[in-house]
Amino acid sequence: MATTTDSCDRNDVYAAMCPCRDMLDLLASKWSALVIGALEDGPRRFGQLRLRLEGVSPKVLSQTLKRLEDRELITRTAYAEVPLRVEYELTELGAGAAVPLKHLRDWVESNAA
């Protein structure tokens, strides 16, 4: 008899081998939660995100955007302009994740000491 720690036949974040843990890890990241929140009002450029997310380094922001794009939570659109213009926007999946993350951010702001 296989245990949930050996394999994951269903989505169960408590199971050690469940692939949904990767998504949970990504969404539990402070910077991911803040990037998703910053994109709730529409597309933004990298520089706009850096200004909104005070304290994030360009490297960490770039890595966070790449991870969110890889998991199809955001899209990256490059426009053939001089200079090159790149915008990031929530996907439908990302907009769905934004709802509980907004509740979490609101709760933290209301309850932080």
C-alpha positions as CSV (number, residue, x, y, z in Angstrom):
1,M,0.0,0.0,0.0
2,A,1.5,3.3,-1.1
3,T,1.4,6.3,1.3
4,T,1.0,9.9,0.4
5,T,4.6,10.4,1.1
6,D,5.6,8.0,-1.7
7,S,3.5,9.4,-4.5
8,C,0.7,11.9,-5.1
9,D,-2.3,10.6,-7.1
10,R,-4.4,13.6,-6.2
11,N,-3.8,17.3,-5.4
12,D,-3.0,17.2,-1.7
13,V,-0.7,19.9,-0.4
14,Y,0.0,17.8,2.7
15,A,1.5,15.0,0.6
16,A,5.2,15.3,0.3
17,M,5.5,14.5,-3.4
18,C,2.5,16.5,-4.5
19,P,3.3,18.9,-7.3
20,C,0.9,21.5,-5.9
21,R,3.5,22.2,-3.2
22,D,5.6,24.0,-5.8
23,M,2.6,26.3,-6.5
24,L,2.1,26.8,-2.8
25,D,5.8,27.6,-2.3
26,L,5.6,30.2,-5.1
27,L,2.4,31.9,-3.9
28,A,3.7,31.9,-0.3
29,S,6.7,34.0,-1.3
30,K,6.5,37.6,-0.2
31,W,7.6,38.9,-3.5
32,S,5.2,36.8,-5.6
33,A,2.3,37.9,-3.4
34,L,3.3,41.5,-3.9
35,V,3.9,41.3,-7.7
36,I,0.5,39.7,-8.2
37,G,-1.1,42.5,-6.1
38,A,0.8,45.1,-8.1
39,L,-0.6,43.7,-11.3
40,E,-4.2,43.6,-10.1
41,D,-4.9,47.0,-11.7
42,G,-3.5,46.0,-15.1
43,P,-0.2,45.6,-16.9
44,R,3.0,47.1,-15.6
45,R,6.5,47.5,-16.8
46,F,9.5,46.2,-14.9
47,G,10.5,49.7,-13.7
48,Q,6.9,50.4,-12.5
49,L,7.0,47.2,-10.6
50,R,10.3,48.0,-9.0
51,L,9.0,51.4,-7.9
52,R,5.8,49.8,-6.4
53,L,7.6,47.0,-4.6
54,E,9.9,49.0,-2.4
55,G,13.0,47.1,-1.3
56,V,13.0,44.5,-4.1
57,S,16.3,44.1,-6.0
58,P,16.3,43.9,-9.8
59,K,17.6,40.4,-9.6
60,V,14.9,39.1,-7.2
61,L,12.2,40.9,-9.1
62,S,13.4,39.3,-12.4
63,Q,13.6,35.9,-10.8
64,T,10.1,36.3,-9.3
65,L,8.6,37.4,-12.6
66,K,10.2,34.4,-14.4
67,R,8.8,31.9,-11.9
68,L,5.4,33.5,-12.1
69,E,5.5,33.4,-15.9
70,D,6.8,29.8,-15.9
71,R,3.7,28.8,-13.8
72,E,1.4,30.7,-16.1
73,L,0.3,33.2,-13.5
74,I,1.5,36.2,-15.5
75,T,2.3,36.9,-19.1
76,R,5.3,38.8,-20.4
77,T,4.7,40.8,-23.6
78,A,7.6,42.5,-25.5
79,Y,6.7,45.2,-27.9
80,A,8.9,45.8,-31.0
81,E,9.7,49.4,-30.2
82,V,12.8,51.4,-29.6
83,P,13.5,51.3,-26.8
84,L,12.1,47.8,-26.2
85,R,8.9,47.9,-24.1
86,V,8.0,44.8,-21.9
87,E,4.8,44.6,-19.9
88,Y,3.7,42.0,-17.4
89,E,0.1,41.1,-16.8
90,L,-1.9,38.7,-14.8
91,T,-3.4,35.6,-16.6
92,E,-6.8,34.2,-15.6
93,L,-5.0,31.8,-13.3
94,G,-3.0,34.7,-11.8
95,A,-6.2,36.8,-11.3
96,G,-7.7,33.8,-9.5
97,A,-4.7,33.7,-7.2
98,A,-4.9,37.4,-6.6
99,V,-8.2,37.1,-4.7
100,P,-7.0,35.1,-1.7
101,L,-3.6,36.9,-1.8
102,K,-5.4,40.3,-1.5
103,H,-7.3,39.0,1.6
104,L,-4.0,37.9,3.1
105,R,-2.3,41.3,2.4
106,D,-5.3,43.1,3.8
107,W,-5.2,40.9,6.9
108,V,-1.5,41.5,7.4
109,E,-1.9,45.2,7.1
110,S,-4.8,45.2,9.6
111,N,-3.1,43.0,12.1
112,A,0.6,43.8,11.9
113,A,2.0,45.0,15.2
